[in-house]
Amino acid sequence: MGTFGITHWLILGVVLVLVFGGGRFSNMMGDVAKGIKSFKKGMAEDDESAREPSRIEAKKAAEPVFDRDGNRIRETEI
């Protein structure tokens, strides 16, 4: 007896529709759907801006000035 059965949920749904009215309830659910869509759109925009640049967009790595032994390979450009 501590859980709700299907009949309890149906009665609760009917009471909610009677209290809020059919149109008001559907408008409320439409607003919830719009909120979820805008949240998903915002999350997608965040993912696009945080992605790593592709190989085409990435800059070439700088060539080393010194080799492993510490000998100068090329002159630095200042």
N, CA, C and O atoms as a GROMACS GRO file, in nm:
protein
  312
    1MET      N    1   0.081  -0.117   0.000
    1MET     CA    2   0.000   0.000   0.000
    1MET      C    3   0.087   0.125   0.000
    1MET      O    4   0.024   0.227   0.026
    2GLY      N    5   0.201   0.140  -0.020
    2GLY     CA    6   0.276   0.264  -0.021
    2GLY      C    7   0.301   0.317  -0.161
    2GLY      O    8   0.354   0.427  -0.176
    3THR      N    9   0.264   0.242  -0.262
    3THR     CA   10   0.292   0.286  -0.399
    3THR      C   11   0.163   0.320  -0.471
    3THR      O   12   0.055   0.273  -0.434
    4PHE      N   13   0.175   0.400  -0.574
    4PHE     CA   14   0.060   0.436  -0.655
    4PHE      C   15   0.042   0.336  -0.767
    4PHE      O   16   0.140   0.297  -0.832
    5GLY      N   17  -0.079   0.293  -0.790
    5GLY     CA   18  -0.111   0.205  -0.901
    5GLY      C   19  -0.158   0.286  -1.020
    5GLY      O   20  -0.165   0.409  -1.014
    6ILE      N   21  -0.191   0.218  -1.128
    6ILE     CA   22  -0.235   0.287  -1.249
    6ILE      C   23  -0.366   0.362  -1.227
    6ILE      O   24  -0.388   0.468  -1.284
    7THR      N   25  -0.452   0.307  -1.145
    7THR     CA   26  -0.580   0.376  -1.119
    7THR      C   27  -0.559   0.506  -1.043
    7THR      O   28  -0.628   0.605  -1.068
    8HIS      N   29  -0.465   0.507  -0.951
    8HIS     CA   30  -0.435   0.630  -0.877
    8HIS      C   31  -0.383   0.738  -0.972
    8HIS      O   32  -0.424   0.854  -0.962
    9TRP      N   33  -0.294   0.701  -1.064
    9TRP     CA   34  -0.240   0.797  -1.159
    9TRP      C   35  -0.348   0.849  -1.254
    9TRP      O   36  -0.348   0.968  -1.288
   10LEU      N   37  -0.439   0.762  -1.297
   10LEU     CA   38  -0.548   0.806  -1.385
   10LEU      C   39  -0.641   0.904  -1.314
   10LEU      O   40  -0.681   1.004  -1.373
   11ILE      N   41  -0.675   0.875  -1.189
   11ILE     CA   42  -0.760   0.965  -1.112
   11ILE      C   43  -0.690   1.099  -1.091
   11ILE      O   44  -0.752   1.204  -1.103
   12LEU      N   45  -0.563   1.096  -1.060
   12LEU     CA   46  -0.486   1.219  -1.042
   12LEU      C   47  -0.481   1.300  -1.172
   12LEU      O   48  -0.493   1.422  -1.169
   13GLY      N   49  -0.464   1.233  -1.284
   13GLY     CA   50  -0.463   1.302  -1.414
   13GLY      C   51  -0.596   1.367  -1.444
   13GLY      O   52  -0.599   1.480  -1.493
   14VAL      N   53  -0.706   1.298  -1.417
   14VAL     CA   54  -0.838   1.355  -1.442
   14VAL      C   55  -0.860   1.477  -1.352
   14VAL      O   56  -0.913   1.578  -1.398
   15VAL      N   57  -0.821   1.469  -1.226
   15VAL     CA   58  -0.837   1.582  -1.135
   15VAL      C   59  -0.754   1.700  -1.183
   15VAL      O   60  -0.801   1.814  -1.178
   16LEU      N   61  -0.632   1.676  -1.228
   16LEU     CA   62  -0.549   1.786  -1.278
   16LEU      C   63  -0.609   1.852  -1.400
   16LEU      O   64  -0.608   1.974  -1.412
   17VAL      N   65  -0.663   1.772  -1.491
   17VAL     CA   66  -0.726   1.828  -1.611
   17VAL      C   67  -0.848   1.910  -1.572
   17VAL      O   68  -0.874   2.016  -1.629
   18LEU      N   69  -0.925   1.862  -1.474
   18LEU     CA   70  -1.042   1.938  -1.430
   18LEU      C   71  -1.002   2.069  -1.362
   18LEU      O   72  -1.067   2.171  -1.382
   19VAL      N   73  -0.897   2.066  -1.282
   19VAL     CA   74  -0.855   2.186  -1.210
   19VAL      C   75  -0.793   2.288  -1.304
   19VAL      O   76  -0.830   2.405  -1.302
   20PHE      N   77  -0.700   2.244  -1.387
   20PHE     CA   78  -0.629   2.337  -1.474
   20PHE      C   79  -0.703   2.361  -1.606
   20PHE      O   80  -0.678   2.463  -1.672
   21GLY      N   81  -0.791   2.274  -1.645
   21GLY     CA   82  -0.860   2.289  -1.772
   21GLY      C   83  -0.777   2.230  -1.885
   21GLY      O   84  -0.654   2.226  -1.875
   22GLY      N   85  -0.841   2.184  -1.990
   22GLY     CA   86  -0.770   2.118  -2.100
   22GLY      C   87  -0.674   2.210  -2.173
   22GLY      O   88  -0.559   2.173  -2.197
   23GLY      N   89  -0.720   2.331  -2.208
   23GLY     CA   90  -0.635   2.424  -2.282
   23GLY      C   91  -0.519   2.476  -2.199
   23GLY      O   92  -0.407   2.489  -2.248
   24ARG      N   93  -0.546   2.503  -2.075
   24ARG     CA   94  -0.441   2.555  -1.987
   24ARG      C   95  -0.332   2.451  -1.965
   24ARG      O   96  -0.214   2.483  -1.963
   25PHE      N   97  -0.375   2.326  -1.948
   25PHE     CA   98  -0.279   2.217  -1.927
   25PHE      C   99  -0.193   2.196  -2.052
   25PHE      O  100  -0.072   2.176  -2.041
   26SER      N  101  -0.255   2.200  -2.171
   26SER     CA  102  -0.178   2.181  -2.294
   26SER      C  103  -0.083   2.299  -2.318
   26SER      O  104   0.028   2.279  -2.367
   27ASN      N  105  -0.125   2.420  -2.284
   27ASN     CA  106  -0.036   2.536  -2.296
   27ASN      C  107   0.084   2.523  -2.204
   27ASN      O  108   0.196   2.557  -2.240
   28MET      N  109   0.058   2.473  -2.083
   28MET     CA  110   0.166   2.455  -1.987
   28MET      C  111   0.267   2.352  -2.038
   28MET      O  112   0.388   2.371  -2.027
   29MET      N  113   0.216   2.243  -2.095
   29MET     CA  114   0.305   2.140  -2.149
   29MET      C  115   0.381   2.192  -2.271
   29MET      O  116   0.496   2.154  -2.292
   30GLY      N  117   0.318   2.279  -2.351
   30GLY     CA  118   0.386   2.340  -2.464
   30GLY      C  119   0.501   2.429  -2.418
   30GLY      O  120   0.607   2.430  -2.480
   31ASP      N  121   0.480   2.503  -2.310
   31ASP     CA  122   0.587   2.586  -2.254
   31ASP      C  123   0.702   2.501  -2.203
   31ASP      O  124   0.818   2.538  -2.219
   32VAL      N  125   0.670   2.388  -2.142
   32VAL     CA  126   0.775   2.297  -2.095
   32VAL      C  127   0.855   2.244  -2.215
   32VAL      O  128   0.977   2.235  -2.208
   33ALA      N  129   0.786   2.210  -2.323
   33ALA     CA  130   0.854   2.159  -2.442
   33ALA      C  131   0.944   2.265  -2.503
   33ALA      O  132   1.055   2.234  -2.546
   34LYS      N  133   0.899   2.391  -2.506
   34LYS     CA  134   0.982   2.500  -2.558
   34LYS      C  135   1.107   2.519  -2.472
   34LYS      O  136   1.215   2.543  -2.524
   35GLY      N  137   1.091   2.507  -2.342
   35GLY     CA  138   1.205   2.520  -2.252
   35GLY      C  139   1.307   2.410  -2.275
   35GLY      O  140   1.428   2.435  -2.273
   36ILE      N  141   1.260   2.288  -2.296
   36ILE     CA  142   1.351   2.176  -2.321
   36ILE      C  143   1.424   2.196  -2.453
   36ILE      O  144   1.544   2.171  -2.462
   37LYS      N  145   1.353   2.242  -2.556
   37LYS     CA  146   1.416   2.266  -2.687
   37LYS      C  147   1.522   2.374  -2.678
   37LYS      O  148   1.631   2.359  -2.734
   38SER      N  149   1.493   2.483  -2.607
   38SER     CA  150   1.592   2.589  -2.595
   38SER      C  151   1.713   2.544  -2.513
   38SER      O  152   1.825   2.586  -2.539
   39PHE      N  153   1.689   2.460  -2.413
   39PHE     CA  154   1.800   2.406  -2.335
   39PHE      C  155   1.890   2.319  -2.423
   39PHE      O  156   2.012   2.331  -2.417
   40LYS      N  157   1.830   2.232  -2.504
   40LYS     CA  158   1.909   2.147  -2.594
   40LYS      C  159   1.985   2.230  -2.695
   40LYS      O  160   2.100   2.199  -2.726
   41LYS      N  161   1.922   2.336  -2.746
   41LYS     CA  162   1.990   2.423  -2.843
   41LYS      C  163   2.108   2.493  -2.778
   41LYS      O  164   2.215   2.504  -2.839
   42GLY      N  165   2.090   2.539  -2.656
   42GLY     CA  166   2.201   2.604  -2.584
   42GLY      C  167   2.315   2.508  -2.556
   42GLY      O  168   2.432   2.546  -2.566
   43MET      N  169   2.283   2.384  -2.523
   43MET     CA  170   2.388   2.285  -2.499
   43MET      C  171   2.462   2.253  -2.628
   43MET      O  172   2.583   2.233  -2.626
   44ALA      N  173   2.391   2.248  -2.740
   44ALA     CA  174   2.455   2.220  -2.869
   44ALA      C  175   2.548   2.334  -2.908
   44ALA      O  176   2.655   2.309  -2.963
   45GLU      N  177   2.510   2.458  -2.881
   45GLU     CA  178   2.596   2.572  -2.912
   45GLU      C  179   2.722   2.570  -2.827
   45GLU      O  180   2.830   2.604  -2.875
   46ASP      N  181   2.710   2.531  -2.702
   46ASP     CA  182   2.827   2.521  -2.615
   46ASP      C  183   2.924   2.415  -2.666
   46ASP      O  184   3.045   2.435  -2.661
   47ASP      N  185   2.872   2.303  -2.713
   47ASP     CA  186   2.957   2.196  -2.764
   47ASP      C  187   3.031   2.238  -2.888
   47ASP      O  188   3.148   2.202  -2.905
   48GLU      N  189   2.967   2.315  -2.976
   48GLU     CA  190   3.032   2.358  -3.099
   48GLU      C  191   3.146   2.454  -3.072
   48GLU      O  192   3.249   2.447  -3.138
   49SER      N  193   3.131   2.544  -2.976
   49SER     CA  194   3.235   2.642  -2.949
   49SER      C  195   3.352   2.580  -2.873
   49SER      O  196   3.464   2.631  -2.880
   50ALA      N  197   3.330   2.471  -2.800
   50ALA     CA  198   3.434   2.411  -2.719
   50ALA      C  199   3.510   2.301  -2.793
   50ALA      O  200   3.603   2.243  -2.738
   51ARG      N  201   3.472   2.271  -2.916
   51ARG     CA  202   3.538   2.162  -2.988
   51ARG      C  203   3.678   2.203  -3.029
   51ARG      O  204   3.709   2.321  -3.041
   52GLU      N  205   3.763   2.104  -3.051
   52GLU     CA  206   3.900   2.130  -3.092
   52GLU      C  207   3.903   2.167  -3.239
   52GLU      O  208   3.820   2.120  -3.316
   53PRO      N  209   3.998   2.252  -3.280
   53PRO     CA  210   4.005   2.289  -3.422
   53PRO      C  211   4.046   2.169  -3.507
   53PRO      O  212   4.119   2.080  -3.462
   54SER      N  213   3.997   2.168  -3.629
   54SER     CA  214   4.031   2.057  -3.718
   54SER      C  215   4.174   2.074  -3.766
   54SER      O  216   4.239   2.174  -3.735
   55ARG      N  217   4.224   1.978  -3.842
   55ARG     CA  218   4.361   1.985  -3.891
   55ARG      C  219   4.380   2.106  -3.983
   55ARG      O  220   4.488   2.163  -3.989
   56ILE      N  221   4.274   2.143  -4.053
   56ILE     CA  222   4.284   2.256  -4.144
   56ILE      C  223   4.294   2.386  -4.065
   56ILE      O  224   4.371   2.475  -4.103
   57GLU      N  225   4.219   2.398  -3.957
   57GLU     CA  226   4.217   2.520  -3.877
   57GLU      C  227   4.337   2.530  -3.781
   57GLU      O  228   4.373   2.640  -3.739
   58ALA      N  229   4.397   2.418  -3.748
   58ALA     CA  230   4.505   2.417  -3.649
   58ALA      C  231   4.632   2.479  -3.708
   58ALA      O  232   4.659   2.466  -3.827
   59LYS      N  233   4.708   2.545  -3.623
   59LYS     CA  234   4.834   2.603  -3.667
   59LYS      C  235   4.942   2.497  -3.664
   59LYS      O  236   4.936   2.401  -3.588
   60LYS      N  237   5.041   2.516  -3.749
   60LYS     CA  238   5.153   2.423  -3.754
   60LYS      C  239   5.239   2.442  -3.629
   60LYS      O  240   5.258   2.554  -3.582
   61ALA      N  241   5.288   2.332  -3.577
   61ALA     CA  242   5.373   2.338  -3.458
   61ALA      C  243   5.507   2.405  -3.493
   61ALA      O  244   5.558   2.389  -3.603
   62ALA      N  245   5.561   2.479  -3.398
   62ALA     CA  246   5.688   2.546  -3.419
   62ALA      C  247   5.801   2.444  -3.427
   62ALA      O  248   5.803   2.344  -3.356
   63GLU      N  249   5.896   2.472  -3.516
   63GLU     CA  250   6.012   2.383  -3.528
   63GLU      C  251   6.109   2.411  -3.414
   63GLU      O  252   6.121   2.526  -3.372
   64PRO      N  253   6.176   2.311  -3.364
   64PRO     CA  254   6.267   2.332  -3.250
   64PRO      C  255   6.390   2.416  -3.289
   64PRO      O  256   6.436   2.412  -3.402
   65VAL      N  257   6.439   2.490  -3.190
   65VAL     CA  258   6.560   2.570  -3.212
   65VAL      C  259   6.683   2.489  -3.173
   65VAL      O  260   6.788   2.505  -3.234
   66PHE      N  261   6.671   2.402  -3.073
   66PHE     CA  262   6.782   2.321  -3.027
   66PHE      C  263   6.750   2.173  -3.048
   66PHE      O  264   6.634   2.133  -3.047
   67ASP      N  265   6.855   2.093  -3.069
   67ASP     CA  266   6.833   1.948  -3.079
   67ASP      C  267   6.842   1.886  -2.940
   67ASP      O  268   6.851   1.959  -2.841
   68ARG      N  269   6.839   1.755  -2.930
   68ARG     CA  270   6.840   1.687  -2.801
   68ARG      C  271   6.967   1.712  -2.721
   68ARG      O  272   6.965   1.710  -2.598
   69ASP      N  273   7.078   1.734  -2.791
   69ASP     CA  274   7.205   1.755  -2.722
   69ASP      C  275   7.228   1.900  -2.682
   69ASP      O  276   7.328   1.930  -2.616
   70GLY      N  277   7.140   1.988  -2.720
   70GLY     CA  278   7.154   2.129  -2.682
   70GLY      C  279   7.223   2.211  -2.789
   70GLY      O  280   7.252   2.328  -2.765
   71ASN      N  281   7.250   2.156  -2.904
   71ASN     CA  282   7.313   2.231  -3.013
   71ASN      C  283   7.206   2.310  -3.088
   71ASN      O  284   7.095   2.263  -3.110
   72ARG      N  285   7.246   2.432  -3.126
   72ARG     CA  286   7.151   2.518  -3.196
   72ARG      C  287   7.130   2.465  -3.338
   72ARG      O  288   7.226   2.441  -3.411
   73ILE      N  289   7.002   2.447  -3.375
   73ILE     CA  290   6.969   2.399  -3.508
   73ILE      C  291   6.950   2.517  -3.603
   73ILE      O  292   7.002   2.517  -3.715
   74ARG      N  293   6.877   2.618  -3.559
   74ARG     CA  294   6.851   2.735  -3.642
   74ARG      C  295   6.848   2.859  -3.553
   74ARG      O  296   6.840   2.849  -3.431
   75GLU      N  297   6.856   2.973  -3.616
   75GLU     CA  298   6.853   3.100  -3.544
   75GLU      C  299   6.708   3.136  -3.512
   75GLU      O  300   6.617   3.108  -3.590
   76THR      N  301   6.688   3.198  -3.398
   76THR     CA  302   6.554   3.242  -3.360
   76THR      C  303   6.519   3.370  -3.431
   76THR      O  304   6.606   3.452  -3.461
   77GLU      N  305   6.390   3.387  -3.459
   77GLU     CA  306   6.341   3.509  -3.523
   77GLU      C  307   6.272   3.593  -3.417
   77GLU      O  308   6.176   3.548  -3.353
   78ILE      N  309   6.320   3.714  -3.398
   78ILE     CA  310   6.261   3.802  -3.296
   78ILE      C  311   6.187   3.913  -3.360
   78ILE      O  312   6.130   3.997  -3.290
   0.00000   0.00000   0.00000
